[in-house]
Each structure stands twice: as C-alpha cells, then as structure tokens.
C-alpha cells in the first residue's frame, strides 16, 4: 500500500465511523501526519540492515536512537532497569553508548 492509498483509506475510515457533528471537530491533518510518520518508520525498517540499534542518552534524559527516533523513560530507572532489550521503533537489539 502506498502512502497516498494509506492516507485515503484512513480518511475514509475516519469519515465513515463518526457522525456528521463529530466530523466537524476531526482534524484530518493530524491523522495524515500520523500515517506519514508510520510510512517513514516503515522505510527505516525496510532499509535497516543492522540487527542492533545504538541508543545515546542526551542532556535531557532522552535517548536518541540510531534509527532517528527519540525515547524517554518517564519514571525512575534506565534501559537496563526496565529490561529493555529491543528498540521499540526498528526492532534492533539496543546497545547503549555513552
């Protein structure tokens, strides 16, 4: 499915699953951005040849990932304490780098 087809399918689904009054409050552009991000993620996954994903913690306690995403743990602890083993974005095994 192409990005254009996915956007059209999502838009049709949203429109048919809500009432006309609710339709006035739906922001289709938000849904389009979500689909766009999903398509970008699929592209990264399709072109990724690595079985690992390097994560580096920045000065804001956010991990920047090798697959061009960011991840933040909002409670106490770190990747090892939470037993994270695989990247939630690309599926590669996490390797924390300093």
C-alpha positions in Angstrom: 0.0 0.0 0.0 1.4 3.4 -1.0 1.4 6.4 1.3 -1.3 8.1 -0.7 -3.5 5.0 -0.6 -3.0 4.7 3.2 -3.9 8.3 3.7 -7.1 7.9 1.6 -8.0 4.7 3.4 -7.6 6.3 6.8 -9.5 9.4 5.8 -12.4 7.3 4.5 -12.4 5.2 7.7 -12.5 8.3 9.9 -15.2 9.9 8.0 -17.5 6.9 7.9 -17.0 5.9 11.5 -18.1 9.2 13.1 -21.3 11.3 13.0 -21.5 14.4 10.9 -21.4 16.6 14.0 -18.3 14.9 15.2 -16.8 15.2 11.7 -16.6 19.0 12.1 -14.2 18.5 15.0 -11.9 16.0 13.5 -8.6 17.3 12.2 -7.8 15.1 9.2 -4.3 16.7 9.0 -3.4 15.1 12.3 -4.3 11.7 11.0 -2.4 12.3 7.8 0.7 13.2 9.9 0.4 10.0 11.8 0.2 8.0 8.7 3.2 9.9 7.3 5.2 9.1 10.4 4.3 5.4 10.1 5.4 5.4 6.5 8.7 6.9 7.4 9.2 4.3 10.1 8.4 1.6 7.6 11.0 3.0 5.3 13.6 3.0 8.0 12.7 -0.6 8.9 12.9 -1.7 5.2 16.3 -0.1 4.7 17.8 -1.1 8.0 20.5 -3.7 7.7 21.6 -3.5 11.3 20.5 -6.0 13.9 21.4 -3.5 16.7 20.2 0.0 17.4 22.5 2.3 19.3 20.8 4.5 22.0 22.6 7.5 23.5 21.2 9.4 26.4 21.3 13.2 25.9 21.4 16.0 28.4 17.6 16.0 28.7 17.4 12.3 29.8 16.1 11.4 26.4 17.6 8.5 24.4 18.4 9.4 20.8 18.3 6.2 18.7 20.3 5.1 15.7 17.1 4.8 13.8 16.5 8.5 14.1 13.9 8.5 16.9 13.8 9.6 20.5 12.6 7.7 23.6 12.2 8.9 27.2 11.6 6.9 30.3 9.3 9.0 32.4 9.8 7.3 35.7 12.9 6.3 37.7 15.3 3.9 36.2 17.1 3.3 32.9 17.0 0.9 30.0 18.6 -1.9 31.9 16.4 -1.5 35.0 13.3 -1.6 32.8 14.7 -4.7 31.0 14.5 -3.0 27.5 16.3 -5.3 25.1 15.0 -4.3 21.7 14.3 -0.9 20.0 10.6 -0.1 20.0 11.0 1.6 16.6 13.2 -0.6 14.5 13.3 -3.9 16.5 17.1 -3.9 16.6 18.8 -5.0 19.8 19.6 -1.9 22.0 23.2 -1.0 22.5 23.5 1.9 24.9 26.5 4.1 24.1 28.0 6.9 26.2 
